Amino acid sequence: MAFSILTPVTLWKDFDDTLPLCEEVVSETQQEGVTVRDILFYGRQVGEERVVIYARYSFPTGAQRFPVVMVLFEAGMEFDERFVNRFLSSGYGVLCVDYCGENGKSLHTHYPAAIDY
């Protein structure tokens, strides 16, 4: 039986950047000069459905411009706040994307049934 190993690159390979992201801020907190937002936005389209991506976006509160890095932690692992804070303390924003999917928590990426592996 043939199968393919899924990586973040293969998960995003069919992404059509002309489709709207329809981002939604689920929650926002501020603490010690950092704003943290839990967000959902649409990813790639599969048939008539789209992946709903969960991400946590942390950035310096009140800053107008700053560099941003995107971090993909190991599948199934929690977002590593210590690692994120290293970037934040240097003035970076950090977008942590969940590509794992169902993780036992209420916030996670939802995949259409056709690619829910």
TORPA-4810 file (N, C-alpha, C, O; in nm, 3 decimals):
<nodes>
NODE_1_0.085_-0.117_0.000_0.000_0.000_0.000_0.090_0.124_0.000_0.177_0.137_0.086_M
NODE_2_0.070_0.211_-0.094_0.151_0.333_-0.106_0.092_0.443_-0.018_-0.030_0.456_-0.005_A
NODE_3_0.181_0.521_0.041_0.137_0.637_0.119_0.245_0.743_0.109_0.357_0.716_0.066_F
NODE_4_0.210_0.864_0.150_0.309_0.970_0.149_0.325_1.024_0.290_0.230_1.025_0.369_S
NODE_5_0.444_1.069_0.321_0.471_1.129_0.450_0.433_1.276_0.440_0.482_1.347_0.352_I
NODE_6_0.347_1.320_0.530_0.301_1.458_0.527_0.395_1.548_0.607_0.434_1.515_0.719_L
NODE_7_0.429_1.658_0.548_0.511_1.760_0.612_0.436_1.891_0.601_0.339_1.899_0.526_T
NODE_8_0.478_1.995_0.674_0.414_2.126_0.656_0.416_2.171_0.511_0.321_2.235_0.465_P
NODE_9_0.520_2.140_0.438_0.528_2.180_0.297_0.421_2.110_0.215_0.354_2.175_0.135_V
NODE_10_0.404_1.978_0.232_0.303_1.907_0.154_0.161_1.948_0.194_0.070_1.946_0.111_T
NODE_11_0.143_1.983_0.321_0.010_2.027_0.365_-0.031_2.158_0.299_-0.150_2.182_0.278_L
NODE_12_0.066_2.244_0.266_0.037_2.376_0.210_0.056_2.380_0.058_0.034_2.486_-0.001_W
NODE_13_0.094_2.271_-0.006_0.133_2.276_-0.148_0.021_2.322_-0.241_0.049_2.384_-0.344_K
NODE_14_-0.103_2.295_-0.209_-0.214_2.332_-0.297_-0.284_2.460_-0.251_-0.397_2.486_-0.294_D
NODE_15_-0.220_2.538_-0.167_-0.282_2.658_-0.115_-0.298_2.762_-0.226_-0.203_2.792_-0.297_F
NODE_16_-0.418_2.815_-0.240_-0.449_2.917_-0.339_-0.458_3.051_-0.267_-0.556_3.078_-0.197_D
NODE_17_-0.356_3.134_-0.285_-0.351_3.260_-0.210_-0.448_3.366_-0.262_-0.450_3.478_-0.211_D
NODE_18_-0.529_3.332_-0.364_-0.631_3.427_-0.409_-0.761_3.412_-0.330_-0.848_3.499_-0.338_T
NODE_19_-0.774_3.304_-0.254_-0.893_3.283_-0.173_-0.884_3.367_-0.045_-0.774_3.385_0.007_L
NODE_20_-0.996_3.418_0.006_-0.991_3.499_0.128_-0.952_3.415_0.249_-0.990_3.299_0.260_P
NODE_21_-0.875_3.475_0.340_-0.834_3.406_0.462_-0.945_3.401_0.567_-0.952_3.306_0.645_L
NODE_22_-1.030_3.502_0.570_-1.141_3.510_0.666_-1.093_3.486_0.809_-1.147_3.402_0.881_C
NODE_23_-0.991_3.562_0.849_-0.934_3.542_0.982_-1.030_3.589_1.091_-1.107_3.683_1.073_E
NODE_24_-1.022_3.519_1.205_-1.106_3.550_1.321_-1.019_3.546_1.446_-0.953_3.445_1.472_E
NODE_25_-1.020_3.653_1.525_-0.950_3.654_1.652_-1.042_3.589_1.755_-1.151_3.640_1.783_V
NODE_26_-0.999_3.477_1.810_-1.079_3.401_1.906_-1.060_3.458_2.046_-1.156_3.467_2.123_V
NODE_27_-0.937_3.496_2.079_-0.909_3.556_2.209_-0.786_3.643_2.198_-0.703_3.625_2.108_S
NODE_28_-0.774_3.739_2.290_-0.657_3.826_2.293_-0.625_3.860_2.437_-0.714_3.898_2.514_E
NODE_29_-0.498_3.847_2.475_-0.452_3.885_2.608_-0.328_3.971_2.594_-0.257_3.964_2.494_T
NODE_30_-0.304_4.053_2.695_-0.184_4.136_2.699_-0.119_4.117_2.834_-0.185_4.120_2.938_Q
NODE_31_0.014_4.099_2.831_0.087_4.080_2.955_0.234_4.114_2.931_0.295_4.066_2.836_Q
NODE_32_0.289_4.196_3.018_0.431_4.229_3.016_0.478_4.277_2.879_0.584_4.235_2.831_E
NODE_33_0.400_4.366_2.814_0.440_4.424_2.687_0.421_4.337_2.565_0.472_4.368_2.458_G
NODE_34_0.348_4.226_2.582_0.325_4.133_2.471_0.175_4.111_2.454_0.104_4.090_2.552_V
NODE_35_0.129_4.116_2.330_-0.009_4.082_2.298_-0.009_3.942_2.237_0.072_3.911_2.151_T
NODE_36_-0.100_3.858_2.284_-0.113_3.721_2.233_-0.254_3.703_2.181_-0.352_3.723_2.253_V
NODE_37_-0.263_3.665_2.055_-0.394_3.639_1.992_-0.403_3.494_1.948_-0.312_3.442_1.883_R
NODE_38_-0.512_3.429_1.983_-0.547_3.300_1.925_-0.634_3.330_1.805_-0.736_3.398_1.818_D
NODE_39_-0.594_3.281_1.689_-0.667_3.314_1.567_-0.700_3.189_1.487_-0.631_3.087_1.496_I
NODE_40_-0.805_3.198_1.408_-0.843_3.097_1.311_-0.848_3.164_1.175_-0.891_3.279_1.163_L
NODE_41_-0.803_3.094_1.073_-0.814_3.145_0.936_-0.820_3.027_0.840_-0.780_2.916_0.874_F
NODE_42_-0.870_3.054_0.720_-0.885_2.948_0.621_-0.752_2.916_0.553_-0.673_3.006_0.522_Y
NODE_43_-0.730_2.788_0.531_-0.615_2.739_0.457_-0.658_2.690_0.320_-0.747_2.746_0.257_G
NODE_44_-0.594_2.584_0.276_-0.620_2.533_0.141_-0.761_2.479_0.126_-0.826_2.439_0.223_R
NODE_45_-0.806_2.478_0.002_-0.939_2.426_-0.030_-0.925_2.282_-0.074_-0.836_2.247_-0.151_Q
NODE_46_-1.017_2.199_-0.024_-1.021_2.057_-0.061_-1.164_2.029_-0.103_-1.253_2.020_-0.018_V
NODE_47_-1.187_2.016_-0.233_-1.323_2.003_-0.283_-1.398_2.130_-0.253_-1.356_2.239_-0.293_G
NODE_48_-1.510_2.119_-0.183_-1.590_2.236_-0.146_-1.554_2.289_-0.007_-1.607_2.392_0.036_E
NODE_49_-1.465_2.219_0.065_-1.431_2.258_0.202_-1.293_2.322_0.208_-1.212_2.310_0.116_E
NODE_50_-1.268_2.391_0.320_-1.136_2.450_0.342_-1.085_2.410_0.479_-1.161_2.391_0.574_R
NODE_51_-0.953_2.399_0.488_-0.888_2.375_0.617_-0.908_2.500_0.702_-0.894_2.612_0.651_V
NODE_52_-0.941_2.484_0.829_-0.950_2.596_0.922_-0.828_2.586_1.013_-0.817_2.494_1.095_V
NODE_53_-0.737_2.680_0.998_-0.608_2.676_1.066_-0.615_2.752_1.198_-0.668_2.863_1.206_I
NODE_54_-0.561_2.690_1.301_-0.546_2.756_1.431_-0.401_2.801_1.444_-0.308_2.726_1.415_Y
NODE_55_-0.383_2.925_1.490_-0.248_2.977_1.515_-0.252_3.069_1.635_-0.356_3.125_1.670_A
NODE_56_-0.136_3.084_1.697_-0.120_3.181_1.806_-0.019_3.285_1.758_0.092_3.253_1.717_R
NODE_57_-0.062_3.411_1.762_0.019_3.522_1.714_0.057_3.609_1.833_-0.030_3.668_1.898_Y
NODE_58_0.185_3.617_1.862_0.236_3.698_1.973_0.322_3.809_1.916_0.401_3.787_1.824_S
NODE_59_0.306_3.930_1.971_0.382_4.044_1.917_0.396_4.152_2.023_0.320_4.156_2.120_F
NODE_60_0.495_4.241_2.005_0.515_4.349_2.101_0.395_4.444_2.103_0.360_4.501_1.999_P
NODE_61_0.333_4.463_2.217_0.217_4.550_2.231_0.255_4.694_2.195_0.356_4.746_2.242_T
NODE_62_0.175_4.756_2.111_0.194_4.896_2.075_0.293_4.921_1.964_0.300_5.033_1.913_G
NODE_63_0.371_4.823_1.925_0.469_4.843_1.817_0.396_4.855_1.684_0.299_4.783_1.658_A
NODE_64_0.442_4.945_1.599_0.380_4.965_1.468_0.440_4.875_1.361_0.368_4.823_1.275_Q
NODE_65_0.571_4.856_1.366_0.639_4.772_1.267_0.741_4.684_1.339_0.812_4.731_1.428_R
NODE_66_0.747_4.558_1.300_0.842_4.465_1.360_0.852_4.342_1.269_0.756_4.309_1.200_F
NODE_67_0.967_4.276_1.270_0.979_4.153_1.191_0.897_4.041_1.256_0.874_4.043_1.377_P
NODE_68_0.854_3.946_1.176_0.774_3.834_1.226_0.834_3.704_1.175_0.876_3.694_1.059_V
NODE_69_0.837_3.603_1.262_0.878_3.470_1.222_0.760_3.376_1.239_0.676_3.394_1.328_V
NODE_70_0.754_3.273_1.154_0.652_3.170_1.167_0.721_3.045_1.220_0.824_3.003_1.167_M
NODE_71_0.664_2.987_1.325_0.723_2.871_1.389_0.627_2.753_1.377_0.508_2.765_1.408_V
NODE_72_0.679_2.640_1.333_0.603_2.515_1.328_0.667_2.420_1.427_0.774_2.364_1.400_L
NODE_73_0.603_2.401_1.541_0.656_2.309_1.641_0.629_2.166_1.599_0.549_2.140_1.509_F
NODE_74_0.696_2.072_1.663_0.679_1.931_1.632_0.531_1.893_1.648_0.465_1.935_1.742_E
NODE_75_0.481_1.813_1.555_0.341_1.772_1.556_0.304_1.712_1.691_0.375_1.626_1.744_A
NODE_76_0.192_1.758_1.745_0.141_1.706_1.870_0.200_1.770_1.995_0.156_1.741_2.106_G
NODE_77_0.296_1.858_1.977_0.359_1.924_2.092_0.292_2.059_2.117_0.241_2.123_2.025_M
NODE_78_0.294_2.102_2.244_0.242_2.233_2.281_0.330_2.342_2.220_0.446_2.317_2.188_E
NODE_79_0.276_2.462_2.204_0.356_2.576_2.164_0.457_2.603_2.276_0.418_2.613_2.392_F
NODE_80_0.583_2.613_2.243_0.690_2.631_2.341_0.705_2.780_2.373_0.770_2.855_2.299_D
NODE_81_0.645_2.822_2.483_0.644_2.964_2.521_0.784_3.018_2.546_0.812_3.133_2.513_E
NODE_82_0.872_2.938_2.603_1.010_2.984_2.626_1.079_3.016_2.495_1.148_3.117_2.484_R
NODE_83_1.061_2.930_2.397_1.121_2.952_2.265_1.062_3.078_2.201_1.136_3.161_2.147_F
NODE_84_0.932_3.093_2.208_0.864_3.211_2.152_0.914_3.338_2.221_0.938_3.439_2.155_V
NODE_85_0.930_3.332_2.352_0.974_3.450_2.426_1.115_3.496_2.388_1.147_3.614_2.402_N
NODE_86_1.198_3.406_2.340_1.331_3.445_2.293_1.319_3.542_2.175_1.394_3.639_2.168_R
NODE_87_1.228_3.515_2.084_1.206_3.606_1.971_1.140_3.735_2.016_1.178_3.844_1.974_F
NODE_88_1.039_3.722_2.103_0.967_3.840_2.151_1.061_3.937_2.222_1.050_4.058_2.205_L
NODE_89_1.154_3.886_2.301_1.246_3.972_2.375_1.343_4.046_2.282_1.407_4.143_2.322_S
NODE_90_1.354_3.999_2.158_1.437_4.067_2.057_1.356_4.156_1.964_1.408_4.207_1.866_S
NODE_91_1.226_4.174_1.996_1.142_4.264_1.919_1.069_4.201_1.802_1.011_4.272_1.720_G
NODE_92_1.070_4.068_1.792_1.001_3.998_1.684_0.857_3.966_1.723_0.825_3.953_1.841_Y
NODE_93_0.771_3.954_1.623_0.641_3.892_1.639_0.659_3.745_1.603_0.750_3.710_1.528_G
NODE_94_0.572_3.659_1.657_0.584_3.515_1.632_0.447_3.458_1.600_0.352_3.475_1.677_V
NODE_95_0.436_3.390_1.487_0.313_3.321_1.449_0.340_3.171_1.460_0.419_3.115_1.384_L
NODE_96_0.274_3.106_1.557_0.287_2.962_1.578_0.164_2.895_1.518_0.052_2.924_1.558_C
NODE_97_0.185_2.808_1.421_0.075_2.745_1.349_0.062_2.599_1.390_0.161_2.525_1.392_V
NODE_98_-0.059_2.557_1.422_-0.087_2.417_1.451_-0.118_2.347_1.319_-0.218_2.377_1.255_D
NODE_99_-0.032_2.254_1.279_-0.061_2.178_1.158_-0.100_2.035_1.192_-0.130_1.955_1.103_Y
NODE_100_-0.099_2.001_1.321_-0.128_1.865_1.365_-0.276_1.832_1.356_-0.313_1.723_1.313_C
NODE_101_-0.360_1.925_1.396_-0.504_1.899_1.396_-0.552_1.856_1.533_-0.503_1.905_1.634_G
NODE_102_-0.648_1.764_1.538_-0.711_1.721_1.662_-0.606_1.689_1.767_-0.519_1.605_1.746_E
NODE_103_-0.616_1.759_1.881_-0.514_1.742_1.985_-0.574_1.732_2.126_-0.502_1.740_2.225_N
NODE_104_-0.705_1.715_2.134_-0.769_1.704_2.264_-0.802_1.838_2.326_-0.859_1.844_2.435_G
NODE_105_-0.767_1.946_2.260_-0.798_2.080_2.310_-0.903_2.142_2.219_-0.924_2.098_2.106_K
NODE_106_-0.970_2.245_2.271_-1.077_2.306_2.192_-1.022_2.383_2.071_-1.088_2.390_1.968_S
NODE_107_-0.902_2.441_2.083_-0.844_2.514_1.971_-0.739_2.429_1.901_-0.637_2.393_1.959_L
NODE_108_-0.768_2.397_1.775_-0.675_2.321_1.692_-0.718_2.338_1.546_-0.828_2.385_1.518_H
NODE_109_-0.632_2.299_1.456_-0.662_2.306_1.313_-0.763_2.197_1.278_-0.752_2.083_1.323_T
NODE_110_-0.862_2.234_1.196_-0.963_2.138_1.150_-0.941_2.108_1.002_-0.935_2.200_0.920_H
NODE_111_-0.929_1.981_0.970_-0.910_1.938_0.832_-1.039_1.878_0.777_-1.110_1.808_0.850_Y
NODE_112_-1.071_1.904_0.650_-1.186_1.838_0.588_-1.167_1.686_0.591_-1.054_1.637_0.595_P
NODE_113_-1.276_1.614_0.590_-1.270_1.466_0.600_-1.180_1.405_0.493_-1.116_1.303_0.517_A
NODE_114_-1.175_1.466_0.374_-1.096_1.410_0.265_-0.946_1.407_0.294_-0.873_1.326_0.236_A
NODE_115_-0.900_1.493_0.384_-0.755_1.494_0.417_-0.732_1.486_0.567_-0.629_1.530_0.617_I
NODE_116_-0.826_1.429_0.640_-0.814_1.418_0.786_-0.735_1.292_0.822_-0.790_1.195_0.873_D
NODE_117_-0.605_1.296_0.794_-0.520_1.183_0.828_-0.427_1.220_0.939_-0.347_1.138_0.982_Y
</nodes>
